[in-house]
Amino acid sequence: MADRTSAGLFGWIFKLLAENPTDDHKTIAREIYAYSAGYDFSEYQMNADDAGLRLGIARKGKNPDHPERGEVTLWPGEPGHEAGNEWSNDD
């Protein structure tokens, strides 16, 4: 079962940071995103695709596992994201 409470919390944080996507906010968002892997939810459950894009975490592209979906928002770790990934959790 997905942890929708955590998904909502992470989404809310990303939306707040994306209101003013400074370099500092982007760095904070990357650090926070790294922690989200420890929770049981999918990125779409955060309802924060636009925020992820504004913060440079997510990117638009085609998921090679589901090309029939066309261009979608891809988060780190999802197939197809790697080509546009400009950062890693090792920063």
C-alpha positions in Angstrom: 0.0 0.0 0.0 1.3 3.4 -1.0 2.2 6.0 1.7 0.0 8.8 0.3 0.6 11.0 3.4 4.3 11.1 2.7 3.7 11.6 -1.1 1.5 14.6 -0.2 4.2 16.0 2.2 7.0 15.7 -0.4 4.8 17.2 -3.1 3.9 20.1 -0.9 7.6 20.8 -0.1 8.5 20.7 -3.8 5.6 23.0 -4.7 6.8 25.5 -2.1 10.4 25.4 -3.3 9.2 25.8 -6.9 7.4 29.0 -6.2 10.8 30.6 -6.3 13.2 28.1 -8.0 16.5 29.7 -7.0 19.7 27.7 -7.2 19.5 27.2 -3.4 16.0 25.9 -3.7 17.0 23.6 -6.5 19.8 22.2 -4.3 17.5 21.7 -1.4 14.9 20.0 -3.6 17.6 17.5 -4.9 18.6 16.7 -1.3 15.0 16.2 -0.2 14.2 14.1 -3.3 17.0 11.7 -2.4 15.2 11.0 0.9 11.9 10.2 -0.9 13.3 6.9 -2.1 12.9 5.6 1.5 9.1 6.0 1.3 6.5 3.8 -0.3 4.9 6.0 -3.0 5.3 6.7 -6.7 6.2 10.2 -7.9 2.9 10.8 -9.6 1.3 10.5 -6.2 3.1 13.7 -5.1 1.1 15.6 -7.7 4.1 17.8 -8.2 5.3 17.2 -11.8 5.3 20.9 -12.6 7.3 21.7 -9.5 9.7 18.9 -10.3 10.2 20.3 -13.8 10.7 23.9 -12.4 13.3 22.6 -9.9 15.2 20.6 -12.5 14.6 17.3 -10.8 12.1 15.9 -13.3 12.2 16.2 -17.1 9.9 15.6 -20.0 10.5 12.6 -22.2 9.3 9.2 -23.3 9.5 6.2 -21.1 11.0 3.5 -23.3 9.0 0.9 -21.3 5.7 2.7 -22.2 6.2 4.6 -25.5 2.5 4.5 -26.1 2.1 7.1 -23.4 4.0 9.7 -25.4 5.9 12.4 -23.6 5.5 12.2 -19.9 7.2 13.7 -16.8 10.1 11.5 -15.8 11.7 11.5 -12.4 15.2 10.2 -11.5 15.4 6.5 -11.6 12.6 6.1 -14.2 13.6 4.7 -17.6 14.2 7.5 -20.0 15.2 10.1 -17.4 18.9 9.3 -17.5 19.5 11.1 -20.8 18.5 14.4 -19.3 19.8 13.8 -15.8 22.1 16.7 -14.9 22.7 15.7 -11.3 22.9 12.7 -9.1 22.3 11.9 -5.4 26.1 11.9 -5.0 26.3 15.7 -5.2 
